[in-house]
Amino acid sequence: MAFTFASDSLPFPEEGGGAGPGHRTKAGRSQAAAKLLQPRAGDEDDGIGGEVQAQGTGQRRAGARLQQSSCSPGQATRRRLLSRLCLLSAMASEIHVPEPVCLIENTQTKGLVVQQEALQVLSGITQPVVVVAITGLYRTGKSYLMNRLACQRKGFSLGSGVQSHTRGIWMWCVPHPCKPGHTLVLLDTEGLGDVEKGDMKNDMWIFVLTMLLSSTLIYNSKGTIDQQAVDQLHYVMKLTEQVKLKAAPEQSEDELEDSENVAPIFPTFVWTVRDFTLQLEVDGKEISEDEYLENALKLKAGSSPETQRYNQPRECICRFFRDRKCFVFYQPAHRRDLVRLEELQDDEIDCEFREQVEKFCSHIWEKSPPKTIPCGRTITGTLLGKLAESYVETIRSGAVPCLESAVLALAKTVNAAAVKEAVTLYQDLMERRVKLPTETVQELLDLHTQCERETLELFQKQAFEEEICSFLADLTCQVEAIKDKFCRDNEQASREKCEAALRDLFQDLDRKITDGVYNVPGGHQLFEGDQQALLEKYGELPGKGVMADAVLQEFLQRREALDKNILNIDLALEKKDKELKDVQQQYEKAQQEWDARWKQEAEDKQKLQDKLHSTEEEVARLRKKLEDQPKKRREEHPKTSKRKSKEESGCSNGGFGGSGGPFGRGPGPFGGNGGPFGWGSGHSGGSGQEQGYGNNNCNWWKFFKRLLRCFSYVFTLIMAFRWR
């Protein structure tokens, strides 16, 4: 939610007008700042302006000086500069401040109702808030003081009649003038004791809500702090009946009686006395405003009913509000000018009143603490809205507001928001730090542990201790769910990257398979070698992630059929190759056998030819011998005739005697003994001449038979050679 200043909202403008439209721009704000830092005519130049310009931020130092009650010209200048610096701080901010809005409406028909517009304003405030609320009787000038706290001239409506002008609780959120990073939430409440309303119970709830929502409670009254003024604060005495600390009824009332338990949860108390006319003196001795308040709250000794009635409201104020402060204000202007108080210029307002207002504002700005809840936790604007809703809902239901229940309800809201923010932080941290896919699961788990630790630190920093266990368990479950999703995404990213890498690596291998490169004997071994080389390249690739091995195994399993197919083709080709080799060997063996046989046949043929040639030569020799034998025989015939005659003469003398055939003692013409070739007698023991002649005829016959067999063998060989 954005905030902006109104164009006519200078707290203490120069004479002659306030801030004009130029303050809406950066240049206009610079000019206004320069103008505000210039000293007024008549102010003492005590070096404060130079000090402010040199140091830039003098709010706290100037505010401390405002604690003095005197009205010297130098102090007036310092206070005026402090107010101007507060304005400059607000003007320099880019936060836009809207007009006051109604936080809790007080209607006659519906009672107290929280307004959604105000909740929207608070929901946009994520800074700690300092909540300053003002309560008191109606028509006592509460709204004027709240406008001054907002560094504005106008804002909360001022009434000049006898009727109450503010209904319910109104809220105005402005940048804190002295605490950077904080928002000042001002609550202007409906006046108490309105005769037209006449509803004391409604006033009581307004007071209770104001006290429960504020970190500083301002009680505004008029005149003096006397018994009547204290009695008008009788709502404090009923706090034990209207507020519970614990949900357990038997413990709540006792704990409210214990100031040690109550004081830390109640706001600081500031009593402002308007139109103060007395002198701050006791027994002729000057006292401070705070001493004036403490004197008014002193208890009387005694136990009479009157004394108890006197002491009771004072005891409650002292017990519930241990941090107390008092400011008195003189009448700001002449009675006839009070009806237009917000329009009066500085010179028309009483100087002492201006100093008192500046002193009051500086104290509230510097001393008011941020709003906390009983567990001690500082709340933001969003939580303030949730707290207001919880209290109003309890009051509307007829129950008494319980601080413990409100804190528990607030804790549930805060813890739920803390879980949501922590989960968002974990998601953002994981998305920024985790680079998918991670090399190992442990790397992802280490990053998860770091992010989870930071997430838990944020959750524990923002969450309330109340009901934290269940929300912590919910946060753990959500973080685990996100971690599991990151693990799945990590696996998926790794899978996709690995599959893409394998597709790229095996693209050439698949092309070779399609082209039939491995459809050769020994192709499976070649295929395995190429595949192993690719697997080694795959193993060397970086950034594959946690699914590298699993994807590889799945990939190889899908290719098992292809591997088996290549293996089967390889085995079949090897078998065929072996068969071809066997056939080739058989062919070569047969060829060798054929060549050997051919060679043998050639040799045999050559031998036959040689034998035939030798036979032909032998036949020729024998033919020649045969041809020559008759001639020789004729030449030897006379010798033979003579021999025959001798033999015949010998045969006639008793056969062969000791000698053989016609060839004498020795063997026949072809060897062997007896018969025609050797010794012995003839067949029938005839004459030697006849037997010898018969033996010669047998030898020639055998010679011719052998010659015929030779010719027959040669003829057979020739015919066989021709057949082949």
Secondary structure, DSSP 4 states (H G I P E B T S, - for coil): ------TT--SSPPTT----GGGGSHHHHHHHHHHHHSPPTT----SHHHHHHHHS--HHHHHHHTT-----HHHHHHHHHHHHHHHHHHHHS-------EEEEEEETTTEEEE-HHHHHHHHT--SBEEEEEEEEBTTSSHHHHHHHHTT-SS-SPP--SSS----SEEEEEEE-SSSTT-EEEEEEEPPBT-TTT--HHHHHHHHHHHHHH-SEEEEEEES---HHHHHTTGGGGGHHHH-BSSSSHHHHHHHHH-HHHHGGGSPEEEEEEES--S-SEETTEE--HHHHHHHHTPPPS--SHHHHHHHHHHHHHHHH--SEEEEE----S-GGGGGGGGG--GGGS-HHHHHHHHHHHHHHHHHPPPPB-TT--B-BHHHHHHHHHHHHHHHHTTPPPBHHHHHHHHHHHHHHHHHHHHHHHHHHHHHHH--SSPSSHHHHHHHHHHHHHHHHHHHHHHS-STTHHHHHHHHHHHHHHHHHHHHHHHHHHHHHHHHHHHHHHTHHHHHHHHTTTT-STTHHHHHHHHHHHHHHHHHH-S---TTHHHHHHHHHHHTHHHHHHHHHHHHHHHHHHHHHHHHHHHHHHHHHHHHHHHHHHHHHHHHHHHHHHHHHHHHHHHHHHHHHHHHHHHHHHHHHHHHHHHHHHHHTTTTTTT--STT-SS--TT--SSTTTSSS--SSS--HHHHHHHHHHHHHHHHHHHHHHHHHHHHHHHHHHHH-
